[in-house]
Amino acid sequence: MTTSSAEHPLILCIDDAEIALRVRKLLLTSAGYSVLTASSGEEGLEVFKQSPIELVIAVHFLTDKTGAGIAKEMKEAKPQVPILIVSAASEEPEGLEFVDGFLSKGEGPDILLESIARLLHHPHEN
């Protein structure tokens, strides 16, 4: 298991599309982050509960849960951890009141990295 340090915040990525998950992990590790991955909402919740996660990136539409549902459960356990939802939808889906940020999958990697940096430094500024 990867451990976190001040220089390498620990990010949890949840996505049931294996290739997208691998690409996101590669992008984040090359940007200097430590990354744990989960391929389902349930797995993501387990990892979240067991690890010192500092930020979560989850796709909205998973086979077993929605990003909004995951965010609600995570915020009940650790309200200080920012959650970023990524979706193929171009507009924000309903029910994202527990989410700290939303990105369309069409946004490039630079926008993702900027959003992560902003949320890690200012988690409650949407």
Protein Blocks (a to p, Z undefined) as FASTA:
>chain_A
ZZddfklccdddddfbfklmmmmmmmmmmnopacdddfbfklmmmmmmmpccfbdcddfb
dfkbcfklmmmmmmmmmmmlccddddfbfbdcehilmbcbdcdfkbcfklmmmmmmmmmm
mmmbZZ
